[in-house]
Amino acid sequence: MDRLEILNYQQAANSWKDYKMKNKTVLIVDDEKDIRNIIKYNLEQKGLKCITANDGEEALKKLSDSPDLIILDIMMPSKDGYEVCRTIREQGNTVPIIFLTAMDREFDEIKGLEYGGDDYIRKPFSPNLLIARINSIFRRVDKIKQKGAVIEYDDLKINIETYIAEIDGKELTLPRKEFELLAFFMSQPNKIFTREALLSSIWEDDVYVVDRTIDVHINRIRSKLLNYKNCIETVKGVGYRFRPTNK
């Protein structure tokens, strides 16, 4: 763990004691029983309710329990974590997903983000770091929900309270991170943001991301905005901005 990761872990961990975890349920998906048990034990010590699944098929069935967050292993028999994540997102479910994997390649992390994952932690991992990441996600989700605002430009409309985005009354399928990026842009039109500023604003304490993270998410958002795709403008050499009139 490098100095930056240690610093961000400490910041997130220090805030845990101030955060209320009542009524939060985490679905733990891993084909290794020992890992499931270790995660379950540590999360339950923090007051979280845990349910488990030992493969992708069982994980999809456990969605009926409405988990607030999913910890998802990638390398599993039958359905791997990528396939499970893709299925969840295709159902329109925006539940936060943290990938947990032994793979150690930038390509794998980018692939996870493209499928709609929120975070990516490599094995072997520190249970305390995992707890800090979960805490960070829950705090960010609740912060956005508390705004309870509707932002709209012509036929493009987002509801920050319900996490619903619409174009001409038709709902868009946006995973949580994509929605948060779009909401961030729409709430501050015409302002230019660097990639670093977007990472620090949207990912907060989630530090384990690569340089292409923002580009991957923005390209996915644009592909879904139809006639509004040009509203998210690339400012060469600087970053991005949302220009409502740039249709």
N, C-alpha and C positions, 0 to 999 in steps of 0.2 A: 504494500500500500504506500503510494508516494505522499509527499507532504500535502499536496492539494486535496487528495482524497481523505487524508487523516483530518485535515482542518474541516472539511465539509461534513465528514462523519461526526466529528465532535459537536459541530453546530446543530446538526439534526438530532443527535442523541441527547444533547442538553435540553432540547425543547420537548422531549418525550414526556417528561414528568408533568408538563403543563397541559398536555393534550388529553382530551377525554376520548376513550376508546370504547365506550359503551355501545352495545348493539352493532358492533362491527364484526363481520364474518369473513374469514380468509379460507379460500379453497387451495389446498396444497396438492399439487399433481407431480408425482415422481414415481418411477418404477422401482426405486430402491427404498425398501421399508425403513431402513435405519435413518436415511435422510429425512423421510417424511416425519418420523418420530422426533428427530432432533429439532426440526423446524416447529412442529406442533408444540413440543414442550416449551420452547423459548417464547413463542408467541402467546401461549396461554398464561405464561408467567406475567405477561404485560396486560392481561385482561381481555385478550382477543378470543373470540370463538373460532375454532378450527374444524373444518371438514376436510377429508382427504380422498384422493383417487389414485389408483396405481397405474392407470394408463389413460390414453386420450379418450377412448370410448366412454369410460366411467366418468371422466371429467365433464364431458358434454351432458351426461345425464344429471350430474350434480349441479348444473346451472339452474335447475328447478328450485334449488335452495337459496337462490338469489344472493350469492356471495358479493361482498363489497370490494374484494380484490382477489386476484388469482396469482399464485406463485406456480409457474409452469416450466417443468423440465422440457428440454428440447429432444434429446435422444431417448425415445421410448419406442417399444414395439408397436406394431399396428399403426396407429396415428401418431406422428411425431408432434412436438410442440408447435411447430410452424403451422401444420395443418389444423390443429385444434384452434389456434389463434385466428386463423383465417376464417374458419367456420363460425366462430363466435362473432367476429366483426361482420360477416355476411348476414348474420341474424339481426344486425343493428344494435347489438349489445355493446355498450361503451365501458363495461367494467374494466378498471385498471388491471393490466397484466405485467407482471415482472417475470422475464425469462431467467431461468436458472440453468446453467449449462457448463459442461467441462470443455466445450470447444473454445479455442483461443485465436479466432481470426476476425479481423475487421469485417470481412465479408459476411460472416454469420450475424454480427451485430446489426449491420445495415439491413440484412434480410429480415431480421426480427422486427426492426422498426417499420419496414415496408409492409409487413403483415399486420401492423397495428399495435405492437408492443409498446409499453410505456417505459420500461427500464430493463436492464440487462446486467445480471450479476454472474460472475464466473465461479465455478467450483475449483478448489476448495474455497469456502467463504466464511466470513465471520458472522455468527448469528446476530451480533450487535449491529453490524453494518446493515444486514438485511432489515432489522427492526427500524433502523434509522431511515432507510429508504421507504419503507412502508409508511412510517410516520410522515415523511415529507409529502408523499402522494396524498394521504388523507387530509393533511392540512391544506394543501393546494386545492383539492376538490371542494372542500367545505368553504374555502375562501371565495371560490368562484360562485358556488351556489348561493352564498349570502348576498351577492349583488342583486340577484333577482330582477335583472333588467332585460329589456328587449331592445335590440339595435337593428335598424333596417335602412336599406338604401334601395329605393325603387322596389323591385320584386324580390330582393335578397334580404332575408330576415333571420335573425338568430335570437334564441331565448336562452340567456345565460343560466336561468334557474332550472330549466328542464333539459338543457343540452340538446335542443332541437334546432336544426338549421333548415331553412326552406327556401326554395326558389319558385316563385309563382304558385305558392301553396303546396308544392310537392316537397316532401321531406328528403333531405340528403343523408346518406350514410357516412358519418364522420366519426372515426374513433376519437377517444377523449383528447389525445394530444393534438390531433388535427383541428378539432373544434376549439380547443383553447388557443391555438395559434391564430385561427380565423377571428375569434372573439377579441383577442389582443389587438390585432390589426384594425378591426372595424371600430373598436372603441377609441382609437387614436389615428384617424384618417390623415393622410398626407405626411405623416411623420416618418422619417427614415430611421430604420433600426439596423444595426450591424448584427451579424450572426451571433457574436458574443453577447450582445444585449438581449437578443431573443432567447438564447440558451439560459442566461441567468434569470430571466423573467418567467419563462415557462417551465423550465426544469428545476428551478430553485436549487435545492441541495442534491439533486440527482446529478452526480458529477461524472459518471462513467458513460460518456457519450463521445462520438467521433465528430470530426469537422463537417462531415456530410450530413449530419442529422437534420439540420434545418432544411437543406436543399431537398432531401428525400421527402420530408413532410410537406413542404410547399408545393412540390411537383404533384404530389397526390391530391392536395387540396385543389389546385388549379384544374386537374383532370375532372373534378366533380362540379366545378362552378359554372359549367356551360358558358353562357354569354358573359358571365362575370369573371372569367378566368384571367383576363388582362387587368383586373382591378388590383391584383397583387403584382406589383411592378418590381422588376430587378433593377437596382441602381448599381451599375457596373463599378466594381472596385470598392463598394461601400456596404451594400446590404439590400434590404427590401422595404417597401412601403405599400400602403393600401390607398389607392386613388379611386374613389367611388365613380368618378366621371370617366375613367379610362376603360370603357366597355368595348 
